[in-house]
Amino acid sequence: MSNPNQFFPQSGGGFPQQGGGFYGQPPKKSGGSTIWIILGVIGAGVVLLCGACCGGVMLLSRPPVASAAAKQPFTFADVPPPPFPDRGNAEEVEPGVRLDEIMIKDEDGGFYETPGHGGWLHLYLPAGEHQPKSLPCVLIAPAGSTLLAGMDLGDGDQPEHVPYVKAGCAVLAYELDGPCLDDTDLDEQKDAFRAFKDSRAGLVNGRNALEYLLAKVPEVDPARIYAAGHSSAATHALLFAAHEPRLAGVMAYAPAPDLPKRMGPQLAVFRFIMPGVVDFVTQSSPRTHVGSIKCPTFLFHAQDDSNCPIADTNAFADELKQKGTDVKYVTAASGDHYDSMINEGIPAGIQWLKERGAIK
């Protein structure tokens, strides 16, 4: 099963880990805590080195500041979509739910010469025949990323996908370039960051998934395509909504909408390890582009979420409303980061789709 709450703690909780849960949920990828030690040693070494110079300690204690360019939207029109394969043979994974696993061009583990030109798409359709443009669709990336790296799809993602299909939607799940499979390998973490950065924080992957729907899935109504996600994937979905005007709406469950705030003082060390990370974290933060999210937005968060604080979503919802965005914000009293999404969040999101007439 995938790790439902792998997105690393808000600040002061160590360095990003691609593997290992935070409160007992099973991990999506294997890995240990060695990277905390490695980065801690590196950070300590940088502190000592800087301390040897006048004002060096002040360099690390001062929060890094992004450049003005980081406030601009991502551009990715220069990255062409890959050639899309035809659909394969779908198999029933649950009663009434069919899944077609589609490989895009190459299977190179999330690292491609052209961003987004490989990996997998998982297309779910309700059982039976469907007329052209008869189905709404939910686009969804896998949760569990540090948002400094991408993420593969896994069997454990299905609990987030199947409820939409049972409600009458198509679902297209897509991978994010630059997964990090070994969090004890600093070079692998750097490579993952570069690939994820080149994919414009996964926006290329999201765009490709949307283009695949339009090219290969005539059952889907282009006017009823929504982005959705949980945790790190919710943050990605909001960023996607800010950059993709063809979306009919976005559903974000327990997002971290302010990434510079979330990563906090850790950025002071990351910038010495991952060149460009300060600007990237700002540019990939939904709050940076809050004024560009024009589509109807559904937000969900649990009051007792121990991973992503609900206060940040409260503030983000207020900002969206001030910008004139149509926002439906639902909260749960309990359930923490993952169970609240499964038990209350997705059902509320499906009800929102019905209220909007997306599910007919």
DRENDO-1510 file (C-alpha; in Angstrom, 1 decimal, always signed):
<recs>
REC; n; res; u; v; w
REC; 1; MET; +0.0; +0.0; +0.0 .
REC; 2; SER; +1.2; +3.5; -0.7 .
REC; 3; ASN; +2.2; +5.8; +2.1 .
REC; 4; PRO; -0.8; +8.2; +2.5 .
REC; 5; ASN; +1.0; +10.9; +4.5 .
REC; 6; GLN; +4.6; +10.8; +3.4 .
REC; 7; PHE; +4.8; +14.5; +2.7 .
REC; 8; PHE; +7.5; +15.7; +5.2 .
REC; 9; PRO; +6.6; +17.6; +8.4 .
REC; 10; GLN; +6.0; +21.3; +8.3 .
REC; 11; SER; +9.4; +22.4; +9.7 .
REC; 12; GLY; +11.9; +21.4; +12.2 .
REC; 13; GLY; +11.0; +17.8; +11.7 .
REC; 14; GLY; +14.1; +16.6; +9.8 .
REC; 15; PHE; +14.8; +16.4; +6.1 .
REC; 16; PRO; +12.5; +15.1; +3.3 .
REC; 17; GLN; +12.2; +11.4; +3.2 .
REC; 18; GLN; +10.7; +9.6; +0.2 .
REC; 19; GLY; +10.1; +6.5; +2.3 .
REC; 20; GLY; +8.7; +5.9; +5.8 .
REC; 21; GLY; +5.5; +7.1; +7.2 .
REC; 22; PHE; +5.0; +9.6; +10.0 .
REC; 23; TYR; +2.5; +8.0; +12.3 .
REC; 24; GLY; +2.3; +4.3; +11.5 .
REC; 25; GLN; +1.0; +4.4; +8.0 .
REC; 26; PRO; +2.7; +1.9; +5.7 .
REC; 27; PRO; +5.4; +3.3; +3.4 .
REC; 28; LYS; +5.2; +3.6; -0.3 .
REC; 29; LYS; +8.9; +3.2; -0.9 .
REC; 30; SER; +11.5; +1.5; +1.2 .
REC; 31; GLY; +14.2; +3.5; +2.8 .
REC; 32; GLY; +15.6; +4.6; +6.2 .
REC; 33; SER; +16.5; +7.7; +8.0 .
REC; 34; THR; +20.2; +7.8; +6.9 .
REC; 35; ILE; +19.5; +10.8; +4.7 .
REC; 36; TRP; +18.6; +12.8; +7.9 .
REC; 37; ILE; +22.1; +12.0; +9.2 .
REC; 38; ILE; +23.8; +12.7; +5.9 .
REC; 39; LEU; +22.1; +16.0; +5.4 .
REC; 40; GLY; +22.5; +16.9; +9.1 .
REC; 41; VAL; +26.3; +16.3; +8.8 .
REC; 42; ILE; +26.4; +18.3; +5.6 .
REC; 43; GLY; +24.4; +21.1; +7.3 .
REC; 44; ALA; +26.7; +21.1; +10.3 .
REC; 45; GLY; +29.7; +21.2; +8.1 .
REC; 46; VAL; +28.3; +24.2; +6.2 .
REC; 47; VAL; +27.6; +25.9; +9.5 .
REC; 48; LEU; +31.2; +25.4; +10.7 .
REC; 49; LEU; +32.6; +26.5; +7.4 .
REC; 50; CYS; +30.5; +29.6; +7.3 .
REC; 51; GLY; +31.2; +30.2; +10.9 .
REC; 52; ALA; +34.9; +30.5; +10.1 .
REC; 53; CYS; +34.0; +33.6; +8.0 .
REC; 54; CYS; +32.7; +36.9; +9.3 .
REC; 55; GLY; +29.0; +36.8; +9.3 .
REC; 56; GLY; +28.8; +33.2; +8.1 .
REC; 57; VAL; +26.5; +32.0; +10.8 .
REC; 58; MET; +24.1; +34.8; +9.9 .
REC; 59; LEU; +24.0; +33.4; +6.4 .
REC; 60; LEU; +22.4; +30.2; +7.5 .
REC; 61; SER; +20.2; +31.7; +10.2 .
REC; 62; ARG; +18.7; +34.2; +7.8 .
REC; 63; PRO; +15.7; +32.7; +5.8 .
REC; 64; PRO; +16.7; +32.4; +2.1 .
REC; 65; VAL; +14.8; +34.8; -0.2 .
REC; 66; ALA; +13.5; +33.9; -3.6 .
REC; 67; SER; +14.2; +36.0; -6.6 .
REC; 68; ALA; +11.5; +38.1; -8.4 .
REC; 69; ALA; +11.5; +35.5; -11.2 .
REC; 70; ALA; +10.1; +32.9; -8.8 .
REC; 71; LYS; +6.8; +34.8; -8.6 .
REC; 72; GLN; +6.2; +34.1; -12.3 .
REC; 73; PRO; +4.2; +31.2; -13.6 .
REC; 74; PHE; +5.9; +28.1; -15.0 .
REC; 75; THR; +6.3; +27.9; -18.7 .
REC; 76; PHE; +6.3; +24.5; -20.4 .
REC; 77; ALA; +4.9; +25.1; -23.9 .
REC; 78; ASP; +8.4; +24.4; -25.1 .
REC; 79; VAL; +8.2; +20.8; -23.8 .
REC; 80; PRO; +6.2; +18.8; -26.4 .
REC; 81; PRO; +3.8; +16.0; -25.3 .
REC; 82; PRO; +5.0; +12.5; -26.0 .
REC; 83; PRO; +3.5; +10.3; -28.8 .
REC; 84; PHE; +0.6; +8.6; -27.0 .
REC; 85; PRO; +0.0; +4.8; -27.3 .
REC; 86; ASP; -3.4; +3.4; -27.9 .
REC; 87; ARG; -5.3; +2.0; -25.0 .
REC; 88; GLY; -4.8; -1.6; -24.0 .
REC; 89; ASN; -7.0; -4.2; -22.5 .
REC; 90; ALA; -8.7; -3.0; -19.3 .
REC; 91; GLU; -9.2; -5.5; -16.5 .
REC; 92; GLU; -11.8; -5.4; -13.7 .
REC; 93; VAL; -10.1; -4.5; -10.4 .
REC; 94; GLU; -13.3; -4.2; -8.4 .
REC; 95; PRO; -16.9; -4.9; -9.3 .
REC; 96; GLY; -17.9; -2.2; -11.8 .
REC; 97; VAL; -14.4; -0.7; -12.0 .
REC; 98; ARG; -12.1; -1.4; -15.0 .
REC; 99; LEU; -8.4; -0.4; -15.1 .
REC; 100; ASP; -6.2; +0.0; -18.1 .
REC; 101; GLU; -2.5; +0.5; -17.4 .
REC; 102; ILE; -0.8; +2.4; -20.2 .
REC; 103; MET; +3.0; +2.9; -20.7 .
REC; 104; ILE; +4.0; +6.3; -22.2 .
REC; 105; LYS; +6.8; +5.7; -24.7 .
REC; 106; ASP; +9.6; +4.6; -22.3 .
REC; 107; GLU; +9.8; +3.0; -18.9 .
REC; 108; ASP; +13.0; +4.6; -17.6 .
REC; 109; GLY; +12.0; +5.0; -13.9 .
REC; 110; GLY; +10.9; +8.6; -14.0 .
REC; 111; PHE; +14.0; +10.0; -15.7 .
REC; 112; TYR; +13.6; +11.0; -19.4 .
REC; 113; GLU; +15.6; +12.9; -21.9 .
REC; 114; THR; +12.4; +15.0; -22.6 .
REC; 115; PRO; +10.4; +15.6; -19.4 .
REC; 116; GLY; +7.2; +13.6; -19.3 .
REC; 117; HIS; +8.2; +11.3; -22.1 .
REC; 118; GLY; +7.7; +8.1; -20.2 .
REC; 119; GLY; +6.1; +6.4; -17.2 .
REC; 120; TRP; +2.6; +5.1; -16.7 .
REC; 121; LEU; -1.0; +6.3; -16.9 .
REC; 122; HIS; -3.7; +4.4; -15.1 .
REC; 123; LEU; -7.1; +4.9; -16.7 .
REC; 124; TYR; -10.1; +3.8; -14.8 .
REC; 125; LEU; -13.6; +3.6; -16.4 .
REC; 126; PRO; -16.9; +2.4; -15.0 .
REC; 127; ALA; -17.9; -1.0; -16.4 .
REC; 128; GLY; -19.9; -1.1; -19.6 .
REC; 129; GLU; -20.1; +0.9; -22.8 .
REC; 130; HIS; -20.1; +4.7; -22.7 .
REC; 131; GLN; -21.1; +7.2; -25.3 .
REC; 132; PRO; -18.6; +9.9; -26.4 .
REC; 133; LYS; -18.4; +12.8; -23.9 .
REC; 134; SER; -20.6; +11.0; -21.5 .
REC; 135; LEU; -18.2; +10.8; -18.5 .
REC; 136; PRO; -16.7; +13.4; -16.2 .
REC; 137; CYS; -13.0; +12.7; -15.4 .
REC; 138; VAL; -10.7; +13.2; -12.4 .
REC; 139; LEU; -7.0; +13.7; -13.1 .
REC; 140; ILE; -4.9; +12.7; -10.1 .
REC; 141; ALA; -1.2; +12.3; -9.2 .
REC; 142; PRO; +0.1; +10.0; -6.5 .
REC; 143; ALA; +0.5; +11.3; -3.0 .
REC; 144; GLY; +3.6; +10.9; -0.9 .
REC; 145; SER; +6.1; +13.2; -2.7 .
REC; 146; THR; +8.3; +15.6; -0.8 .
REC; 147; LEU; +7.6; +18.1; -3.6 .
REC; 148; LEU; +11.3; +18.2; -4.2 .
REC; 149; ALA; +11.0; +14.9; -6.1 .
REC; 150; GLY; +8.4; +13.1; -8.1 .
REC; 151; MET; +6.4; +9.9; -7.4 .
REC; 152; ASP; +5.5; +6.7; -9.1 .
REC; 153; LEU; +2.0; +5.1; -9.1 .
REC; 154; GLY; +1.4; +2.1; -6.9 .
REC; 155; ASP; -1.3; -0.3; -5.9 .
REC; 156; GLY; -1.9; +1.6; -2.7 .
REC; 157; ASP; -3.1; +4.6; -4.7 .
REC; 158; GLN; -6.4; +2.8; -5.7 .
REC; 159; PRO; -8.4; +3.7; -2.6 .
REC; 160; GLU; -8.2; +7.3; -3.8 .
REC; 161; HIS; -9.2; +6.4; -7.3 .
REC; 162; VAL; -12.0; +3.8; -7.1 .
REC; 163; PRO; -14.7; +6.0; -5.2 .
REC; 164; TYR; -14.8; +8.4; -8.2 .
REC; 165; VAL; -15.3; +5.5; -10.6 .
REC; 166; LYS; -18.1; +4.0; -8.6 .
REC; 167; ALA; -19.7; +7.4; -8.6 .
REC; 168; GLY; -19.7; +7.5; -12.4 .
REC; 169; CYS; -16.4; +9.2; -13.3 .
REC; 170; ALA; -13.5; +8.2; -15.3 .
REC; 171; VAL; -10.1; +8.6; -13.5 .
REC; 172; LEU; -6.7; +9.1; -15.1 .
REC; 173; ALA; -3.9; +8.8; -12.6 .
REC; 174; TYR; -0.4; +9.9; -13.7 .
REC; 175; GLU; +3.2; +9.7; -12.4 .
REC; 176; LEU; +5.4; +12.6; -11.6 .
REC; 177; ASP; +9.0; +12.7; -13.1 .
REC; 178; GLY; +11.9; +12.3; -10.7 .
REC; 179; PRO; +10.9; +9.7; -8.0 .
REC; 180; CYS; +13.6; +9.0; -5.4 .
REC; 181; LEU; +13.6; +5.4; -4.5 .
REC; 182; ASP; +16.6; +5.5; -2.1 .
REC; 183; ASP; +16.5; +8.2; +0.5 .
REC; 184; THR; +19.9; +7.2; +1.8 .
REC; 185; ASP; +21.5; +8.2; -1.5 .
REC; 186; LEU; +22.2; +11.9; -1.7 .
REC; 187; ASP; +23.1; +11.8; -5.4 .
REC; 188; GLU; +19.8; +10.1; -6.1 .
REC; 189; GLN; +18.0; +12.8; -4.3 .
REC; 190; LYS; +19.8; +15.4; -6.4 .
REC; 191; ASP; +18.9; +13.6; -9.6 .
REC; 192; ALA; +15.3; +13.3; -8.5 .
REC; 193; PHE; +15.1; +17.1; -7.8 .
REC; 194; ARG; +16.6; +17.9; -11.2 .
REC; 195; ALA; +14.1; +15.7; -13.0 .
REC; 196; PHE; +11.2; +17.0; -11.0 .
REC; 197; LYS; +12.3; +20.6; -11.6 .
REC; 198; ASP; +12.7; +20.0; -15.3 .
REC; 199; SER; +9.1; +18.7; -15.4 .
REC; 200; ARG; +8.1; +22.1; -13.9 .
REC; 201; ALA; +7.0; +20.5; -10.6 .
REC; 202; GLY; +5.0; +17.8; -12.5 .
REC; 203; LEU; +3.0; +20.3; -14.5 .
REC; 204; VAL; +4.4; +18.7; -17.7 .
REC; 205; ASN; +3.0; +15.3; -16.5 .
REC; 206; GLY; -0.4; +16.8; -15.7 .
REC; 207; ARG; -0.5; +18.5; -19.1 .
REC; 208; ASN; +0.4; +15.2; -20.8 .
REC; 209; ALA; -2.4; +13.4; -18.9 .
REC; 210; LEU; -4.9; +15.9; -20.0 .
REC; 211; GLU; -3.7; +15.7; -23.6 .
REC; 212; TYR; -4.0; +11.9; -23.4 .
REC; 213; LEU; -7.6; +12.2; -22.4 .
REC; 214; LEU; -8.4; +14.5; -25.3 .
REC; 215; ALA; -6.6; +12.3; -27.8 .
REC; 216; LYS; -7.4; +8.7; -26.6 .
REC; 217; VAL; -10.5; +8.7; -24.4 .
REC; 218; PRO; -13.5; +9.9; -26.3 .
REC; 219; GLU; -15.8; +8.8; -23.5 .
REC; 220; VAL; -14.6; +11.7; -21.4 .
REC; 221; ASP; -16.3; +15.1; -21.7 .
REC; 222; PRO; -13.6; +17.8; -22.2 .
REC; 223; ALA; -15.8; +20.3; -20.3 .
REC; 224; ARG; -15.9; +18.1; -17.2 .
REC; 225; ILE; -12.3; +17.4; -16.4 .
REC; 226; TYR; -11.2; +18.0; -12.8 .
REC; 227; ALA; -7.8; +17.8; -11.0 .
REC; 228; ALA; -7.7; +16.2; -7.6 .
REC; 229; GLY; -5.2; +15.0; -5.0 .
REC; 230; HIS; -4.3; +14.4; -1.4 .
REC; 231; SER; -1.5; +15.9; +0.6 .
REC; 232; SER; +1.5; +16.6; -1.7 .
REC; 233; ALA; -0.7; +15.6; -4.7 .
REC; 234; ALA; -3.3; +18.2; -3.4 .
REC; 235; THR; -0.6; +20.8; -3.5 .
REC; 236; HIS; +0.3; +19.7; -7.0 .
REC; 237; ALA; -3.4; +19.8; -8.1 .
REC; 238; LEU; -3.7; +23.4; -6.9 .
REC; 239; LEU; -0.6; +24.4; -8.9 .
REC; 240; PHE; -2.0; +22.6; -11.9 .
REC; 241; ALA; -5.2; +24.5; -11.6 .
REC; 242; ALA; -3.3; +27.8; -11.6 .
REC; 243; HIS; -1.6; +26.8; -14.9 .
REC; 244; GLU; -4.3; +24.9; -16.8 .
REC; 245; PRO; -7.4; +26.9; -17.8 .
REC; 246; ARG; -9.0; +23.8; -19.4 .
REC; 247; LEU; -9.8; +22.3; -16.0 .
REC; 248; ALA; -13.4; +22.5; -14.9 .
REC; 249; GLY; -12.3; +22.6; -11.3 .
REC; 250; VAL; -9.9; +21.3; -8.6 .
REC; 251; MET; -10.3; +19.2; -5.4 .
REC; 252; ALA; -7.5; +19.5; -2.9 .
REC; 253; TYR; -7.6; +17.3; +0.2 .
REC; 254; ALA; -5.2; +18.3; +3.0 .
REC; 255; PRO; -2.9; +20.4; +0.9 .
REC; 256; ALA; +0.2; +22.4; +1.9 .
REC; 257; PRO; -0.5; +25.6; +0.0 .
REC; 258; ASP; +2.4; +27.7; +1.3 .
REC; 259; LEU; +5.6; +25.7; +0.5 .
REC; 260; PRO; +8.2; +28.2; +1.7 .
REC; 261; LYS; +6.4; +28.3; +5.0 .
REC; 262; ARG; +6.2; +24.6; +5.2 .
REC; 263; MET; +9.8; +23.9; +4.4 .
REC; 264; GLY; +10.9; +26.7; +6.6 .
REC; 265; PRO; +14.5; +26.8; +7.9 .
REC; 266; GLN; +15.3; +23.5; +6.0 .
REC; 267; LEU; +15.7; +25.6; +2.9 .
REC; 268; ALA; +18.8; +27.2; +4.4 .
REC; 269; VAL; +20.5; +23.9; +4.0 .
REC; 270; PHE; +18.7; +22.6; +0.9 .
REC; 271; ARG; +20.1; +25.6; -1.2 .
REC; 272; PHE; +23.6; +24.3; -0.7 .
REC; 273; ILE; +22.6; +20.8; -1.9 .
REC; 274; MET; +20.0; +21.5; -4.6 .
REC; 275; PRO; +20.9; +24.5; -6.8 .
REC; 276; GLY; +17.8; +26.6; -7.5 .
REC; 277; VAL; +15.7; +25.1; -4.8 .
REC; 278; VAL; +14.7; +28.4; -3.1 .
REC; 279; ASP; +13.2; +29.8; -6.3 .
REC; 280; PHE; +11.7; +26.4; -7.2 .
REC; 281; VAL; +9.9; +26.0; -3.9 .
REC; 282; THR; +8.4; +29.5; -4.2 .
REC; 283; GLN; +7.4; +29.1; -7.8 .
REC; 284; SER; +5.8; +25.7; -7.2 .
REC; 285; SER; +3.9; +27.0; -4.2 .
REC; 286; PRO; +0.1; +27.4; -4.9 .
REC; 287; ARG; +0.0; +30.5; -2.7 .
REC; 288; THR; +2.4; +32.2; -5.1 .
REC; 289; HIS; -0.2; +31.8; -7.9 .
REC; 290; VAL; -3.4; +32.1; -5.8 .
REC; 291; GLY; -4.7; +34.8; -8.2 .
REC; 292; SER; -4.4; +32.5; -11.2 .
REC; 293; ILE; -6.7; +29.8; -9.7 .
REC; 294; LYS; -9.9; +30.8; -11.5 .
REC; 295; CYS; -11.7; +27.5; -11.7 .
REC; 296; PRO; -14.2; +26.3; -8.9 .
REC; 297; THR; -12.2; +24.9; -6.0 .
REC; 298; PHE; -13.1; +22.3; -3.4 .
REC; 299; LEU; -10.9; +22.2; -0.3 .
REC; 300; PHE; -11.0; +19.6; +2.5 .
REC; 301; HIS; -9.0; +19.4; +5.7 .
REC; 302; ALA; -9.2; +17.7; +9.1 .
REC; 303; GLN; -9.0; +19.8; +12.2 .
REC; 304; ASP; -6.6; +17.3; +13.8 .
REC; 305; ASP; -4.3; +16.9; +10.8 .
REC; 306; SER; -0.8; +16.3; +12.3 .
REC; 307; ASN; +1.0; +16.5; +9.0 .
REC; 308; CYS; -0.4; +19.6; +7.1 .
REC; 309; PRO; -1.8; +22.2; +9.5 .
REC; 310; ILE; -5.3; +23.2; +8.8 .
REC; 311; ALA; -4.5; +26.8; +9.5 .
REC; 312; ASP; -2.6; +27.1; +6.2 .
REC; 313; THR; -5.6; +25.8; +4.3 .
REC; 314; ASN; -7.9; +28.2; +6.2 .
REC; 315; ALA; -5.8; +31.1; +5.1 .
REC; 316; PHE; -5.5; +29.9; +1.5 .
REC; 317; ALA; -9.3; +29.5; +1.3 .
REC; 318; ASP; -9.8; +33.1; +2.5 .
REC; 319; GLU; -7.3; +34.3; -0.1 .
REC; 320; LEU; -9.0; +32.4; -2.9 .
REC; 321; LYS; -12.4; +33.9; -1.9 .
REC; 322; GLN; -10.9; +37.4; -1.8 .
REC; 323; LYS; -9.7; +36.9; -5.4 .
REC; 324; GLY; -13.2; +36.0; -6.4 .
REC; 325; THR; -12.8; +32.2; -6.8 .
REC; 326; ASP; -15.8; +29.9; -6.2 .
REC; 327; VAL; -14.6; +27.9; -3.2 .
REC; 328; LYS; -16.3; +25.1; -1.3 .
REC; 329; TYR; -14.4; +24.4; +1.9 .
REC; 330; VAL; -15.3; +21.3; +4.0 .
REC; 331; THR; -13.6; +20.4; +7.3 .
REC; 332; ALA; -13.7; +17.3; +9.5 .
REC; 333; ALA; -13.4; +17.2; +13.2 .
REC; 334; SER; -11.0; +14.2; +13.3 .
REC; 335; GLY; -9.5; +11.5; +11.2 .
REC; 336; ASP; -6.0; +13.1; +10.9 .
REC; 337; HIS; -4.2; +13.4; +7.6 .
REC; 338; TYR; -5.2; +10.2; +5.7 .
REC; 339; ASP; -8.3; +8.6; +7.2 .
REC; 340; SER; -10.3; +11.9; +7.1 .
REC; 341; MET; -9.7; +12.1; +3.4 .
REC; 342; ILE; -10.8; +8.6; +2.7 .
REC; 343; ASN; -13.8; +8.6; +5.1 .
REC; 344; GLU; -15.1; +12.1; +4.7 .
REC; 345; GLY; -13.1; +14.1; +2.2 .
REC; 346; ILE; -13.6; +12.1; -1.0 .
REC; 347; PRO; -17.3; +11.5; -0.4 .
REC; 348; ALA; -17.7; +15.3; +0.1 .
REC; 349; GLY; -15.8; +15.9; -3.1 .
REC; 350; ILE; -18.0; +13.6; -5.0 .
REC; 351; GLN; -21.1; +15.3; -3.6 .
REC; 352; TRP; -19.5; +18.7; -4.7 .
REC; 353; LEU; -19.2; +17.2; -8.2 .
REC; 354; LYS; -22.9; +16.2; -8.2 .
REC; 355; GLU; -23.9; +19.6; -7.0 .
REC; 356; ARG; -22.0; +21.2; -9.9 .
REC; 357; GLY; -23.7; +18.8; -12.3 .
REC; 358; ALA; -20.4; +17.2; -13.3 .
REC; 359; ILE; -21.8; +13.8; -12.3 .
REC; 360; LYS; -25.2; +13.4; -14.0 .
</recs>
